[in-house]
Amino acid sequence: MGVRGSRADEGAGAAQRRFVKRAPADVWTGGRPRGSGDDELVEDARGGDREAFALLYQRHKHEVWQLAWFTLRDHHEAEDAVQETFLKAHRALHQHRPGTSLRAWLLAICRNGCRDRLRARGRRPVVPLDDAVVAAPPGAESAVAFRAALDALPVEEREAFLLVDVLGCSSDEAANVLGLRAASTLRSRLSRARRALAPALDPGDGAPAGTGAPQVWGLLHGRGQSALVVAFAGDVPGGD
């Protein structure tokens, strides 16, 4: 992992240390099976079980970090956004409905917090040069060109792309994050985003030029999401 990847891991780690403060070292395991479902952990956390909430944090922190970084593209702001997301979630656990996606709920909190931060900036996020000039993933003319194409998307299309094709959310989960009543609206936005991003990619794998979304899909899924995440987010942390 490169220097920028180490910084990203440090960001998630710093947020973790700030949230847990001086909790005992065994708070992260405590003998509880890591296979416990989110609903069970939420219910226990509502009752004051710190270990249960710590496990929820461990389970979902990386995706929250990725959304914060992709949205803000500032290391320190992303760290603060992760911290803020889990603090808000902890205070609002009673609002989460059992049987619904906790991941979507957390990402919605993160997304709203990041949008508030962008409004406070009074400008769109800017990618520092050292964050943009990175090795291009297979099939891309350049990471810079693809990054520029992603930034040029309307915000609702960019969010759909990041949630589904980078973070791996289902259409229903992504629609919930964005507050959309119909997943079909989300899929329409995603389709437009993929078509808009396709010109920044080579056809690859023998696919004919100009076929649009399949090139994007092939990059992300045929060759693995990690190629895009590493290229455009500086080795932001993935799952454990």
Backbone as CSV, one residue per row, in Angstrom:
resi,resn,N_x,N_y,N_z,CA_x,CA_y,CA_z,C_x,C_y,C_z
1,MET,0.845,-1.189,0.000,0.000,0.000,0.000,0.880,1.238,0.000
2,GLY,0.543,2.243,-0.803,1.339,3.440,-0.912,1.121,4.384,0.245
3,VAL,1.809,5.555,0.149,1.708,6.551,1.211,0.284,7.032,1.364
4,ARG,-0.401,7.298,0.221,-1.758,7.807,0.299,-2.697,6.765,0.878
5,GLY,-2.431,5.467,0.593,-3.239,4.422,1.190,-3.061,4.391,2.697
6,SER,-1.819,4.596,3.148,-1.571,4.610,4.581,-2.305,5.757,5.236
7,ARG,-2.349,6.911,4.567,-3.063,8.055,5.125,-4.543,7.768,5.263
8,ALA,-5.090,7.064,4.273,-6.516,6.751,4.344,-6.807,5.834,5.512
9,ASP,-5.965,4.824,5.714,-6.144,3.932,6.857,-5.999,4.701,8.163
10,GLU,-5.054,5.652,8.187,-4.881,6.455,9.389,-6.130,7.271,9.671
11,GLY,-6.805,7.725,8.587,-8.018,8.511,8.766,-9.105,7.727,9.455
12,ALA,-9.343,6.505,8.978,-10.354,5.664,9.618,-9.927,5.313,11.034
13,GLY,-8.629,5.074,11.215,-8.141,4.739,12.547,-8.278,5.899,13.512
14,ALA,-8.007,7.112,13.019,-8.130,8.280,13.884,-9.570,8.501,14.299
15,ALA,-10.489,8.319,13.351,-11.908,8.459,13.688,-12.307,7.421,14.726
16,GLN,-11.787,6.214,14.570,-12.091,5.148,15.531,-11.594,5.519,16.919
17,ARG,-10.360,6.013,17.006,-9.807,6.347,18.317,-10.590,7.477,18.965
18,ARG,-11.021,8.454,18.165,-11.757,9.582,18.713,-13.133,9.148,19.188
19,PHE,-13.755,8.225,18.463,-15.097,7.805,18.858,-15.057,6.957,20.122
20,VAL,-14.155,5.993,20.155,-14.123,5.060,21.273,-13.464,5.674,22.502
21,LYS,-12.683,6.734,22.290,-11.989,7.381,23.392,-11.105,6.358,24.110
22,ARG,-11.350,6.162,25.406,-10.478,5.286,26.183,-11.164,3.978,26.535
23,ALA,-11.912,3.457,25.612,-12.601,2.189,25.864,-11.579,1.079,26.059
24,PRO,-11.913,0.054,26.830,-10.999,-1.082,27.011,-10.656,-1.716,25.678
25,ALA,-9.459,-2.269,25.599,-8.993,-2.840,24.333,-9.904,-3.949,23.842
26,ASP,-10.517,-4.729,24.779,-11.326,-5.860,24.342,-12.750,-5.464,23.978
27,VAL,-13.036,-4.143,23.949,-14.393,-3.727,23.603,-14.738,-4.122,22.170
28,TRP,-13.711,-4.316,21.314,-13.966,-4.597,19.907,-14.375,-6.046,19.673
29,THR,-14.073,-6.928,20.594,-14.456,-8.327,20.410,-15.339,-8.795,21.554
30,GLY,-14.801,-8.838,22.754,-15.587,-9.142,23.933,-16.274,-10.493,23.903
31,GLY,-15.858,-11.377,22.983,-16.464,-12.692,22.921,-17.750,-12.762,22.124
32,ARG,-18.270,-11.616,21.672,-19.510,-11.635,20.895,-19.219,-12.122,19.480
33,PRO,-20.023,-13.050,18.929,-19.803,-13.507,17.552,-19.919,-12.352,16.576
34,ARG,-18.944,-12.228,15.665,-19.006,-11.159,14.674,-20.131,-11.379,13.673
35,GLY,-20.719,-12.571,13.683,-21.822,-12.837,12.773,-23.156,-12.316,13.264
36,SER,-23.183,-11.695,14.436,-24.433,-11.144,14.948,-25.012,-10.169,13.932
37,GLY,-26.329,-10.237,13.712,-26.957,-9.365,12.735,-27.020,-7.925,13.202
38,ASP,-27.153,-7.011,12.245,-27.222,-5.591,12.582,-28.386,-5.285,13.519
39,ASP,-29.549,-5.876,13.246,-30.714,-5.585,14.084,-30.469,-5.989,15.537
40,GLU,-29.837,-7.142,15.720,-29.534,-7.604,17.080,-28.570,-6.653,17.773
41,LEU,-27.540,-6.226,17.035,-26.553,-5.317,17.615,-27.169,-3.956,17.915
42,VAL,-28.030,-3.469,17.020,-28.692,-2.185,17.258,-29.542,-2.256,18.518
43,GLU,-30.295,-3.333,18.656,-31.147,-3.491,19.838,-30.309,-3.499,21.113
44,ASP,-29.187,-4.211,21.090,-28.317,-4.253,22.267,-27.684,-2.888,22.530
45,ALA,-27.284,-2.202,21.449,-26.672,-0.879,21.606,-27.668,0.117,22.187
46,ARG,-28.925,-0.008,21.802,-29.955,0.857,22.384,-30.038,0.684,23.897
47,GLY,-29.741,-0.533,24.344,-29.778,-0.815,25.774,-28.503,-0.441,26.506
48,GLY,-27.584,0.202,25.795,-26.356,0.668,26.429,-25.162,-0.240,26.262
49,ASP,-25.259,-1.249,25.412,-24.151,-2.179,25.191,-23.118,-1.529,24.270
50,ARG,-22.012,-1.091,24.842,-20.973,-0.398,24.059,-20.314,-1.337,23.061
51,GLU,-20.135,-2.579,23.471,-19.504,-3.558,22.585,-20.318,-3.740,21.308
52,ALA,-21.647,-3.762,21.436,-22.508,-3.946,20.272,-22.335,-2.800,19.288
53,PHE,-22.303,-1.567,19.794,-22.133,-0.440,18.879,-20.729,-0.417,18.285
54,ALA,-19.740,-0.832,19.073,-18.378,-0.904,18.548,-18.295,-1.869,17.376
55,LEU,-19.006,-2.997,17.464,-19.009,-3.953,16.362,-19.715,-3.382,15.139
56,LEU,-20.790,-2.631,15.356,-21.459,-1.966,14.229,-20.504,-0.983,13.561
57,TYR,-19.762,-0.265,14.365,-18.781,0.680,13.829,-17.730,-0.049,12.995
58,GLN,-17.186,-1.126,13.545,-16.180,-1.896,12.817,-16.732,-2.428,11.498
59,ARG,-17.976,-2.818,11.499,-18.597,-3.433,10.325,-18.839,-2.427,9.206
60,HIS,-19.157,-1.196,9.545,-19.619,-0.244,8.528,-18.716,0.972,8.334
61,LYS,-17.648,1.088,9.114,-16.842,2.309,9.068,-16.185,2.534,7.709
62,HIS,-15.768,1.458,7.040,-15.030,1.633,5.793,-15.906,2.226,4.697
63,GLU,-17.135,1.744,4.586,-18.018,2.280,3.551,-18.400,3.722,3.854
64,VAL,-18.586,4.036,5.124,-18.874,5.424,5.496,-17.680,6.304,5.155
65,TRP,-16.482,5.802,5.437,-15.272,6.559,5.096,-15.177,6.789,3.590
66,GLN,-15.433,5.755,2.808,-15.337,5.883,1.356,-16.299,6.939,0.831
67,LEU,-17.546,6.908,1.293,-18.507,7.904,0.831,-18.065,9.304,1.234
68,ALA,-17.569,9.455,2.456,-17.112,10.769,2.911,-15.931,11.251,2.080
69,TRP,-14.986,10.339,1.796,-13.807,10.763,1.031,-14.168,11.119,-0.400
70,PHE,-14.968,10.265,-1.039,-15.349,10.536,-2.421,-16.128,11.838,-2.525
71,THR,-16.928,12.164,-1.513,-17.744,13.372,-1.560,-16.929,14.618,-1.251
72,LEU,-16.097,14.551,-0.236,-15.376,15.731,0.242,-13.973,15.843,-0.329
73,ARG,-13.347,14.708,-0.562,-11.978,14.606,-1.055,-10.999,15.471,-0.266
74,ASP,-11.202,15.439,1.008,-10.296,16.098,1.947,-10.119,15.146,3.131
75,HIS,-8.887,14.769,3.375,-8.599,13.734,4.374,-9.167,14.083,5.747
76,HIS,-8.899,15.290,6.204,-9.322,15.666,7.553,-10.832,15.844,7.642
77,GLU,-11.430,16.418,6.603,-12.884,16.571,6.620,-13.581,15.216,6.575
78,ALA,-13.027,14.288,5.805,-13.619,12.949,5.748,-13.548,12.276,7.116
79,GLU,-12.423,12.426,7.783,-12.279,11.862,9.130,-13.332,12.448,10.070
80,ASP,-13.508,13.764,10.002,-14.512,14.410,10.855,-15.921,13.949,10.501
81,ALA,-16.169,13.749,9.204,-17.498,13.319,8.767,-17.819,11.917,9.273
82,VAL,-16.817,11.029,9.289,-17.026,9.678,9.819,-17.360,9.753,11.306
83,GLN,-16.579,10.541,12.024,-16.821,10.710,13.458,-18.234,11.238,13.704
84,GLU,-18.606,12.259,12.966,-19.924,12.879,13.124,-21.045,11.901,12.791
85,THR,-20.846,11.105,11.740,-21.869,10.139,11.327,-22.191,9.150,12.438
86,PHE,-21.161,8.582,13.050,-21.408,7.570,14.071,-21.894,8.176,15.386
87,LEU,-21.489,9.387,15.677,-22.034,10.049,16.860,-23.529,10.315,16.679
88,LYS,-23.917,10.806,15.494,-25.333,11.043,15.213,-26.113,9.736,15.235
89,ALA,-25.524,8.699,14.645,-26.204,7.406,14.614,-26.413,6.868,16.026
90,HIS,-25.411,7.022,16.867,-25.524,6.526,18.239,-26.661,7.215,18.977
91,ARG,-26.793,8.520,18.753,-27.862,9.268,19.422,-29.236,8.947,18.851
92,ALA,-29.273,8.482,17.607,-30.559,8.286,16.924,-30.883,6.818,16.675
93,LEU,-30.263,5.910,17.406,-30.500,4.486,17.175,-31.975,4.116,17.273
94,HIS,-32.715,4.826,18.110,-34.142,4.520,18.272,-34.934,4.800,17.002
95,GLN,-34.342,5.581,16.072,-35.041,5.924,14.834,-34.848,4.877,13.743
96,HIS,-33.866,4.002,13.915,-33.636,2.983,12.886,-34.683,1.893,13.003
97,ARG,-35.301,1.556,11.869,-36.366,0.553,11.860,-35.788,-0.845,11.644
98,PRO,-36.080,-1.780,12.543,-35.607,-3.159,12.365,-36.067,-3.718,11.020
99,GLY,-35.198,-4.486,10.393,-35.542,-5.079,9.110,-35.156,-4.238,7.915
100,THR,-34.741,-2.994,8.157,-34.266,-2.144,7.068,-32.741,-2.100,7.107
101,SER,-32.133,-1.662,6.022,-30.678,-1.676,5.892,-30.021,-0.642,6.802
102,LEU,-29.217,-1.119,7.746,-28.467,-0.195,8.594,-27.403,0.521,7.776
103,ARG,-26.803,-0.196,6.827,-25.793,0.440,5.981,-26.378,1.638,5.258
104,ALA,-27.551,1.481,4.663,-28.185,2.593,3.955,-28.483,3.741,4.909
105,TRP,-28.916,3.421,6.113,-29.232,4.444,7.110,-27.982,5.230,7.487
106,LEU,-26.870,4.529,7.717,-25.617,5.198,8.057,-25.099,6.042,6.898
107,LEU,-25.180,5.498,5.688,-24.708,6.249,4.524,-25.554,7.491,4.290
108,ALA,-26.852,7.413,4.585,-27.713,8.590,4.443,-27.303,9.672,5.436
109,ILE,-26.985,9.270,6.659,-26.516,10.239,7.650,-25.217,10.882,7.178
110,CYS,-24.299,10.050,6.674,-23.020,10.556,6.174,-23.222,11.489,4.990
111,ARG,-24.068,11.080,4.062,-24.310,11.890,2.867,-24.869,13.262,3.236
112,ASN,-25.830,13.292,4.142,-26.415,14.570,4.545,-25.392,15.456,5.246
113,GLY,-24.561,14.844,6.087,-23.527,15.614,6.757,-22.502,16.170,5.787
114,CYS,-22.130,15.371,4.795,-21.162,15.832,3.793,-21.737,16.958,2.944
115,ARG,-23.013,16.867,2.603,-23.643,17.935,1.827,-23.669,19.233,2.627
116,ASP,-23.892,19.133,3.925,-23.833,20.331,4.768,-22.437,20.935,4.738
117,ARG,-21.433,20.091,4.767,-20.057,20.581,4.724,-19.743,21.256,3.393
118,LEU,-20.240,20.679,2.299,-20.005,21.287,0.991,-20.711,22.633,0.881
119,ARG,-21.922,22.717,1.424,-22.633,24.004,1.403,-21.872,25.043,2.223
120,ALA,-21.287,24.606,3.323,-20.513,25.528,4.149,-19.273,26.021,3.406
121,ARG,-18.726,25.171,2.551,-17.577,25.585,1.740,-17.980,26.651,0.730
122,GLY,-19.207,26.529,0.234,-19.666,27.463,-0.783,-19.091,27.202,-2.151
123,ARG,-18.611,25.981,-2.369,-18.042,25.635,-3.665,-18.078,24.130,-3.820
124,ARG,-17.841,23.680,-5.032,-17.749,22.250,-5.291,-16.400,21.742,-4.825
125,PRO,-16.312,20.449,-4.504,-15.030,19.908,-4.053,-13.979,19.980,-5.149
126,VAL,-12.754,20.210,-4.737,-11.636,20.287,-5.673,-10.661,19.169,-5.346
127,VAL,-10.211,18.449,-6.374,-9.259,17.364,-6.164,-7.847,17.921,-6.202
128,PRO,-7.058,17.796,-5.124,-5.664,18.216,-5.170,-4.926,17.446,-6.255
129,LEU,-3.901,18.068,-6.828,-3.186,17.453,-7.942,-2.645,16.082,-7.583
130,ASP,-2.083,15.929,-6.364,-1.491,14.636,-6.026,-2.539,13.561,-5.807
131,ASP,-3.804,13.954,-5.639,-4.872,12.967,-5.526,-5.372,12.543,-6.897
132,ALA,-5.180,13.402,-7.898,-5.709,13.109,-9.225,-4.700,12.364,-10.087
133,VAL,-3.420,12.684,-9.935,-2.399,12.084,-10.785,-1.979,10.752,-10.179
134,VAL,-2.671,9.700,-10.561,-2.407,8.356,-10.058,-2.471,7.397,-11.220
135,ALA,-2.072,6.175,-10.997,-2.076,5.179,-12.060,-3.491,4.903,-12.523
136,ALA,-3.681,4.898,-13.835,-5.012,4.648,-14.386,-5.368,3.180,-14.256
137,PRO,-6.623,2.874,-13.964,-7.051,1.482,-13.927,-7.116,0.921,-15.328
138,PRO,-7.164,-0.398,-15.482,-7.248,-0.988,-16.811,-8.437,-0.437,-17.576
139,GLY,-8.206,-0.063,-18.864,-9.293,0.399,-19.698,-9.522,1.886,-19.651
140,ALA,-8.847,2.620,-18.770,-9.059,4.060,-18.686,-7.959,4.785,-19.441
141,GLU,-8.314,5.825,-20.188,-7.307,6.619,-20.874,-6.381,7.243,-19.846
142,SER,-6.923,7.741,-18.791,-6.130,8.266,-17.681,-7.035,8.441,-16.492
143,ALA,-6.455,8.323,-15.312,-7.247,8.547,-14.102,-7.730,9.981,-14.044
144,VAL,-6.916,10.898,-14.542,-7.294,12.307,-14.516,-8.531,12.535,-15.369
145,ALA,-8.572,11.940,-16.557,-9.719,12.117,-17.447,-10.982,11.536,-16.827
146,PHE,-10.849,10.368,-16.221,-12.027,9.754,-15.614,-12.491,10.550,-14.405
147,ARG,-11.532,11.025,-13.609,-11.880,11.839,-12.435,-12.615,13.099,-12.880
148,ALA,-12.131,13.724,-13.968,-12.785,14.928,-14.472,-14.191,14.618,-14.963
149,ALA,-14.343,13.474,-15.632,-15.668,13.083,-16.115,-16.620,12.836,-14.951
150,LEU,-16.114,12.232,-13.890,-16.946,11.979,-12.712,-17.360,13.292,-12.061
151,ASP,-16.429,14.233,-11.955,-16.747,15.528,-11.359,-17.747,16.316,-12.193
152,ALA,-17.756,16.072,-13.506,-18.649,16.820,-14.391,-20.094,16.335,-14.323
153,LEU,-20.320,15.173,-13.730,-21.682,14.651,-13.638,-22.535,15.523,-12.724
154,PRO,-23.825,15.630,-13.004,-24.734,16.242,-12.024,-24.620,15.479,-10.714
155,VAL,-24.765,16.179,-9.613,-24.509,15.557,-8.316,-25.367,14.323,-8.083
156,GLU,-26.638,14.334,-8.549,-27.499,13.180,-8.299,-27.037,11.952,-9.072
157,GLU,-26.444,12.154,-10.256,-25.922,11.028,-11.023,-24.608,10.530,-10.428
158,ARG,-23.779,11.458,-9.974,-22.514,11.057,-9.358,-22.767,10.258,-8.081
159,GLU,-23.730,10.692,-7.282,-24.044,9.960,-6.055,-24.544,8.552,-6.363
160,ALA,-25.382,8.428,-7.374,-25.888,7.103,-7.750,-24.736,6.193,-8.159
161,PHE,-23.814,6.716,-8.940,-22.662,5.937,-9.388,-21.790,5.506,-8.210
162,LEU,-21.497,6.433,-7.320,-20.637,6.110,-6.188,-21.275,5.070,-5.275
163,LEU,-22.565,5.221,-5.027,-23.233,4.298,-4.113,-23.316,2.883,-4.680
164,VAL,-23.663,2.771,-5.957,-23.877,1.448,-6.545,-22.579,0.848,-7.078
165,ASP,-21.853,1.593,-7.904,-20.707,1.008,-8.597,-19.405,1.084,-7.814
166,VAL,-19.331,1.922,-6.801,-18.123,1.983,-5.983,-18.345,1.310,-4.630
167,LEU,-19.440,1.663,-3.957,-19.691,1.100,-2.629,-20.443,-0.215,-2.671
168,GLY,-21.021,-0.554,-3.826,-21.678,-1.850,-3.955,-23.069,-1.931,-3.363
169,CYS,-23.733,-0.795,-3.176,-25.109,-0.813,-2.671,-26.050,-1.373,-3.732
170,SER,-27.122,-1.989,-3.290,-28.179,-2.381,-4.220,-28.945,-1.133,-4.641
171,SER,-29.748,-1.257,-5.689,-30.553,-0.117,-6.134,-31.488,0.353,-5.032
172,ASP,-32.079,-0.594,-4.311,-32.998,-0.226,-3.232,-32.264,0.497,-2.108
173,GLU,-31.082,-0.008,-1.738,-30.306,0.652,-0.686,-29.921,2.062,-1.100
174,ALA,-29.414,2.202,-2.330,-28.987,3.514,-2.801,-30.160,4.481,-2.865
175,ALA,-31.317,3.993,-3.298,-32.508,4.845,-3.336,-32.859,5.327,-1.936
176,ASN,-32.737,4.451,-0.947,-33.010,4.846,0.436,-32.024,5.898,0.921
177,VAL,-30.755,5.722,0.583,-29.741,6.699,0.982,-30.077,8.075,0.425
178,LEU,-30.532,8.104,-0.820,-30.800,9.368,-1.503,-32.209,9.890,-1.260
179,GLY,-33.002,9.149,-0.502,-34.355,9.601,-0.208,-35.304,9.506,-1.382
180,LEU,-35.052,8.549,-2.274,-35.904,8.367,-3.450,-36.979,7.335,-3.159
181,ARG,-38.192,7.597,-3.596,-39.287,6.659,-3.355,-39.213,5.446,-4.267
182,ALA,-38.660,5.624,-5.453,-38.636,4.537,-6.435,-37.200,4.206,-6.821
183,ALA,-36.861,2.916,-6.757,-35.531,2.488,-7.186,-35.339,2.722,-8.673
184,SER,-36.439,2.792,-9.425,-36.326,3.033,-10.865,-35.698,4.397,-11.136
185,THR,-35.969,5.377,-10.283,-35.343,6.694,-10.437,-33.843,6.583,-10.243
186,LEU,-33.446,5.812,-9.251,-32.022,5.584,-9.007,-31.376,4.913,-10.202
187,ARG,-32.034,3.897,-10.751,-31.455,3.174,-11.891,-31.331,4.076,-13.110
188,SER,-32.262,4.985,-13.303,-32.178,5.921,-14.426,-30.971,6.842,-14.262
189,ARG,-30.767,7.336,-13.059,-29.614,8.197,-12.801,-28.309,7.436,-13.012
190,LEU,-28.279,6.196,-12.547,-27.081,5.378,-12.697,-26.785,5.112,-14.164
191,SER,-27.820,4.831,-14.942,-27.639,4.577,-16.366,-27.068,5.805,-17.063
192,ARG,-27.585,6.987,-16.724,-27.063,8.219,-17.333,-25.609,8.444,-16.930
193,ALA,-25.287,8.153,-15.674,-23.912,8.336,-15.208,-22.960,7.415,-15.958
194,ARG,-23.343,6.158,-16.118,-22.478,5.210,-16.820,-22.272,5.617,-18.270
195,ARG,-23.337,6.075,-18.918,-23.191,6.514,-20.317,-22.268,7.717,-20.414
196,ALA,-22.382,8.637,-19.456,-21.551,9.835,-19.492,-20.085,9.513,-19.218
197,LEU,-19.835,8.509,-18.401,-18.465,8.167,-18.040,-17.781,7.292,-19.082
198,ALA,-18.560,6.608,-19.898,-17.996,5.656,-20.856,-16.950,6.259,-21.794
199,PRO,-17.127,7.496,-22.319,-16.109,8.032,-23.229,-14.731,8.180,-22.599
200,ALA,-14.652,8.213,-21.279,-13.351,8.329,-20.621,-12.637,6.993,-20.527
201,LEU,-13.300,5.937,-21.000,-12.728,4.597,-20.915,-12.472,4.038,-22.301
202,ASP,-11.454,3.182,-22.415,-11.243,2.419,-23.641,-12.289,1.314,-23.699
203,PRO,-12.616,0.823,-24.892,-13.570,-0.284,-24.971,-13.134,-1.477,-24.147
204,GLY,-11.877,-1.902,-24.295,-11.359,-2.995,-23.463,-12.025,-4.325,-23.746
205,ASP,-11.260,-5.371,-23.591,-11.759,-6.739,-23.707,-12.468,-7.001,-25.030
206,GLY,-12.092,-6.236,-26.084,-12.671,-6.481,-27.388,-14.038,-5.876,-27.596
207,ALA,-14.554,-5.144,-26.634,-15.874,-4.531,-26.797,-15.782,-3.399,-27.805
208,PRO,-16.790,-3.198,-28.639,-16.752,-2.121,-29.620,-16.800,-0.764,-28.962
209,ALA,-16.104,0.195,-29.559,-16.094,1.551,-29.014,-17.493,2.136,-29.066
210,GLY,-17.773,3.010,-28.091,-19.036,3.732,-28.109,-20.212,2.959,-27.577
211,THR,-19.972,1.805,-26.928,-21.108,1.038,-26.431,-21.594,1.522,-25.080
212,GLY,-20.904,2.507,-24.499,-21.430,3.157,-23.309,-21.195,2.393,-22.029
213,ALA,-22.270,2.224,-21.274,-22.177,1.697,-19.913,-21.423,0.377,-19.781
214,PRO,-21.461,-0.564,-20.732,-20.748,-1.829,-20.527,-19.269,-1.665,-20.219
215,GLN,-18.612,-0.617,-20.798,-17.204,-0.424,-20.478,-17.024,-0.081,-19.009
216,VAL,-17.893,0.785,-18.492,-17.821,1.154,-17.085,-18.100,-0.070,-16.226
217,TRP,-19.133,-0.798,-16.598,-19.507,-1.992,-15.836,-18.381,-3.016,-15.845
218,GLY,-17.736,-3.188,-17.012,-16.644,-4.144,-17.102,-15.465,-3.745,-16.232
219,LEU,-15.171,-2.451,-16.193,-14.078,-1.976,-15.353,-14.356,-2.260,-13.892
220,LEU,-15.587,-1.962,-13.472,-15.917,-2.045,-12.056,-16.166,-3.463,-11.588
221,HIS,-16.859,-4.267,-12.412,-17.298,-5.570,-11.950,-16.522,-6.717,-12.597
222,GLY,-16.248,-6.627,-13.902,-15.486,-7.685,-14.531,-14.057,-7.727,-14.022
223,ARG,-13.502,-6.561,-13.727,-12.116,-6.492,-13.276,-12.018,-6.178,-11.795
224,GLY,-13.132,-5.990,-11.145,-13.120,-5.757,-9.705,-13.262,-4.293,-9.354
225,GLN,-14.053,-3.999,-8.339,-14.240,-2.625,-7.898,-12.947,-2.025,-7.377
226,SER,-12.048,-2.861,-6.846,-10.856,-2.331,-6.201,-10.010,-1.503,-7.152
227,ALA,-10.042,-1.817,-8.460,-9.241,-1.048,-9.410,-9.645,0.413,-9.398
228,LEU,-10.954,0.675,-9.417,-11.404,2.061,-9.417,-11.201,2.700,-8.058
229,VAL,-11.492,1.972,-7.001,-11.352,2.542,-5.664,-9.911,2.937,-5.400
230,VAL,-8.963,2.048,-5.748,-7.556,2.349,-5.528,-7.116,3.517,-6.391
231,ALA,-7.556,3.545,-7.646,-7.092,4.577,-8.560,-7.610,5.953,-8.210
232,PHE,-8.845,6.028,-7.745,-9.451,7.338,-7.569,-9.658,7.747,-6.129
233,ALA,-9.417,6.855,-5.182,-9.602,7.228,-3.782,-8.355,6.994,-2.948
234,GLY,-7.245,6.686,-3.593,-6.010,6.554,-2.848,-6.017,5.441,-1.833
235,ASP,-6.447,4.231,-2.267,-6.465,3.082,-1.360,-7.329,3.327,-0.130
236,VAL,-8.486,3.957,-0.305,-9.363,4.117,0.853,-9.702,2.750,1.394
237,PRO,-9.913,2.634,2.694,-10.092,1.317,3.294,-11.306,0.602,2.753
238,GLY,-11.161,-0.687,2.533,-12.304,-1.514,2.187,-12.756,-2.257,3.415
239,GLY,-13.493,-3.345,3.208,-13.945,-4.115,4.360,-12.817,-4.891,4.989
240,ASP,-13.079,-5.391,6.207,-12.070,-6.190,6.903,-11.841,-7.495,6.172
